[in-house]
Amino acid sequence: MNRWVVRGLIICSVAGQPTLLWAQDNNGAQEENVDKAREALAKQQEDEDSTKQLEEVFQSAEKNYSLQKNGTHALTYSFDYSYTGDQRLDVNISDGSVRNLDIVPSATHNFTNAFSYDYGLFDNLTIGTRIPLVVKYDTQDELEIYDIGDVSFTARWQPAAYIPGKMSTTLFTSITTKTGVSPYEIDVNRQLSTGSGYYTVAGGVSMSKVLDPVVLFGSASASYNVEVEDLEQVRGARLLTTVEPGFGLSASMGFAYSLSYDISLSVSSQISYSDETTLTFSNGEAAVAQDQMTGFLSLSLGTRVSDTTIINTSVGIGLTEDAPDFSLGVSLPINFSGLRE
């Protein structure tokens, strides 16, 4: 720091007296001062390359994107808990008459620990993956399972650079595998599932706009679920062989408000539609599961605990019958020296 101050003073002293230096060009003492100035301004071995400094300046004036920078990594851990309560009707019908009728309350607790990894392939293209570890517990049947969930792969592309005051648009696509325990390959009376049981291909668009200190955002997506064949699941007196899941649509919108440099609050709502699912059995019979509409409201609080770490905590409330009753979530980045830029 002192070296740069000395250099600055020398520059000012030399630049502030050009006429005097010119007039005394043949003066030996003045030439000695000029030589000292040149020596002081000469590049030292430990100095930062001025070319690199210029590149940084030029890069800051170039296109800016909100995705991962080219060649950078990000690893995030998230924990989510969701609770779904229901009432099961226990009926025993004999000779056309009801012998036993009972309403039994039930609840399913779902705990998900997920690790998400993102890599900046280009400044405007980020690829990533998400690996969930699921713990599920059913209070009615006293069933539990600890297993991996459905691993997904994503790609996000920003076609245009972010311009302050303008709308920012990001296109995304994802492939969700069926690595989790399939609900169509278990004993439904003795086991629980951790996955959907089929592959899903989805795509959509998300948009955001900064209206300091508020950020408005929204997204819309569509998904296609791949048909599952060659199943052998016993359901009652029938054998399930084929599942044809319907398509899905989803939309969300909300806003984030910066309360301070360290605290931000966001509110969002999401609505999803799932088309009918057709189940085909070995005897040729088919059953149709009706389409579903789910709505969810989420509140999230972001807290900055360091210059590079923001912890997000969220709570969600189900707005429709098919949605979970409520959920809790926490996410935070994991910083490793090997993943730094």
N, C-alpha and C positions, 0 to 999 in steps of 0.2 A: 504493500500500500504506500509506504514512504517513497519507494522508488518511483512510482507513478506520479506522486506529488512533485518530486524533484524534477521529473521530466516535464511536467506541465508548466512549472515555473520557468524552466529553460526555454520551452517553446514560446511562452508568452514574452519572455525577455528578448528572444531572438526575433519573433514576429512583430513585436511592438517597436522595434528600432531598425527597420529595413534601410531607411535613408542614411542613418549613421553608419551602418555596416558598409554600405556602398561607398560612402565618402571616404571611409578609412580602410579601403580594401587592401592597400599596400602596407598597412600598419601591422607589424609583426605580432603585437600583443593581441590585436583584435582577431587575427587569423588563428591564434592559439585558442581564443574563446570559442570561435566557430568550430574548430576541430574537436574541442571538448563537448560542444553541443551535439555534434554529429556522433561522437562516441557514446554519449549518454542515450541518444535516440536509436542507436544501432540495436538490431535484434539480438537478444541474449538467448542462450540455450534453453532456459527455463520459461521464457515468455510464451504466451499463447500465440499461435500463428494468426497473423492479421487476415490471411485468406479465409480461415475458418470463421473469424468474426464477421467478415463480410457475407459469407454464406449464410450464417445464422440470421443476419439482418434481412437478406433477400428472402430466405425461407419464411420469415415472419410476415413478409408482405405478400407471399404467394397464397394459393388456395388453402383455406382452413376447413377441416372436416371434424365432425364430432365423434368419429369412430376411433378405433385403435390406430395409432401411427404405424407407419410401415416398419415392420420388424420388431414391434413391441409386444409384450405379453401381459396378460392379466389373469389372475386366479382368484376366484371368489367362492366363499363358503356361505351357504344359506341353510337355515333351519325353519321348517314350516310344520305347524300342527293344525289339523282340521278335525272338527267334531261334527258328526252327522247323527242326529237322533231320529228315531222312527218308532212306530207302533205296529206290531205284527199281530195279525188276527189268527188265532188258533181255533180251528173249526173241525169238528168230527161229525160227518154226515153218514147216517146209517139208515137204509131203507127209505130214503127220501126225506128224512127228518133230521134236524140238528140235535145231536146228543151232547155236544160240549162246545161252548163258546167262551173264549177268553181273549182279552186284549193284553198283550205282553209288550212292555216298553223295551226298546233295544237301543244301543248306541255303538257307533264305530269310531274309534280313535285312530287317527292316521298321523304318524310322525315321519317326516322326510328330511334326511340330511343330504344335501346336494353340493357337489363341487362343479363349478363352471370354469372352463378355460377358454380364453379368447386370444387370437393371434391376428395382428395386423398384416394381412397379405400385401395390401397397398394402403395408402392413406385413406382411400374411400371404400375399401373392401376389407371386412373383418370376418373371419371364420372362427367357429367355436364348437364346443361340445359340452354336454351336461350329463353328469353321472349321478343318479339319485340312489340313496340307500334308504329303504323303506321299512318301517316298523308299524304293524297294524294289529289292532286288538278289537275284538267283538265281545261286548259285555254279555249279550244274550246267550250265545252258544259257547262262550268262554274259549274262543279261538284266537290264536296269535300267530304271527309270521314275521320273520326277520330275513329280508332278502333284498337283492338289487331290484331297482325299478327299470323303467324303459329309458334307455340311453338315447339321447337325441343329438343331432348335428345341425348346426345353423350357419347361415351365411347372410351378412348384411351389407348392402351396397348403397352408397350415397351418390346419386348421379350428378349432383351439383354441389359446389362448395358452399359452406355456410356464409351467409351475408347478414351482418347485424341488422335487425329490424325486419328481415324477410322470413318467410316460412321455410323451414328445413324439412326435407323429405328423405326418407330412408326406405328402401325396398328390402324385404327379407324373405327367406325361404328356409324350410326346416324339414328334416327327415327324422321321424321318431321310430325307433326299432321296437321289437317285441322281446327284449331281453328279460323283462320282468316275468314273474309267474303269471301265466295266462289264466283268466277266469273260465276259459273253455277247455282246460286240460287238468282240472283238479276235481276232487270229490267235493261238490258244493256243500255237502252236509258236514264236512270235517276239515276243510281247508279254506284259506283265504288267498286272494290274489294280490300281486303288487304291480301289475301292468294291465294294459288294455287287451293284449292278446293278438294284436294285428299291427301292421306297419301303417304309418300315416305320413302323407306328404302334404305340406301346407305352404302357403305363400300369402304375402300381404304387403301392406304399406303402412308406415307410421309417419306422422307429421308433428311438428312442434314449432312454436313461435315464442320468442322471448319478449315480454312486455314488462321490463324491469320494474318491480322485483318479482313479477309473476311469470311463470312459464306455462303456456297452454299446450296440451298434447292430446293426441288421439291416434287410433289405429283401427284397421279393418283387415280381416284375413278370411281365407277359405281353406278347407282341408278336405283331402280325399283319403278315405280309409280302404285299405286293400282287403279284398275278400280272403277268408281263411277256409281252407279245405282239408280233407283227410283227417277230420277229427273223430275221436271215439269216446266221447264223454257221455256217461250214463246220466240221464235226467228222468227220474221216475221210472217208467216202464219203457222209455224210448232211448235211442242212441243218437246223440247229436253228431252230425257229420260235416255240416257246412254253416258258416256264419258270414252273412253279407252286411257289414255295417254301413250305415248311411253316411252321407257327406256332412260336413260341419261348417257353420258360419259363426264368426265372432267379431264383435266391435267393442271398443272401449274409448273413453274420453275422460279428461280430468285436468287438473291444474296443480302446480307446485308453487308455493309461496315462501320466499326467503324471509324468515323472521329476523335473522341476523347473519353474520359471517359464519357462525358455527351451527345454526339451527335452521332447518327448512321443514315445511309441512306440505304434504301433498294429499289430494283427495281424488279418487278415481272410481268410476263405475264401469262394469263390464256386463255385457249380455251375450249369451251364446245359444246357438240353435243346433241340435243334433237330429238328423233325419232318422227315419225308421230303420230298425235293424231286423233282418230276416234270418230266422233260424230254421235250417232244414234238417230233418231226421232221416234215419236209414230207411224207414218205411214209406218215405215219400211225402210225409206230412210236413207242413211248414207252420211256424208260429212267428208272429210279427210283434216286436217290441215297439210301442208307440214312440213318436218323436218327442223330444224334450226341449224345453226352454228354461235356461237358468240365468239368473241375474245376481250380481254380487257387487257390494260396495266396500271399498278399501280405504283406510286411512293410514298414512305412513309418516314417520318422523325420522328425518336424517340428522344425525349428530356428528359433528367433526371432532374427533378426538386427537388428531394430529394433522400435520400438513398434508399427509398422503392417505389418511384413513378416515372414512366416513361410515358409521354404523347406521343401518336402516332398520327400524322396527316398524311393524305393520300389524293392523288388526282388521279383519274383514267380517262382514255380516251378510248372510245369504238373504236374498230378496224374493226368491221363488221357492216352491216346494222341493224342486229337484236339486237345489244348490245346498252345499254344506251349511249347517246352522251358523257356524262362525269359524274363524281361523286366526292363528297368530304366526308371525314370521319375524326372523332376524337374518340379516345378511351383512357381510363385511368382507373387504378384500384381504387376501393373504399375500403378504409381501415377503418374497425370497430374494436374496441377493442375485441368484442366478436368473431371475425373471426380470430384473431391472433393465431399463433401456440401455 
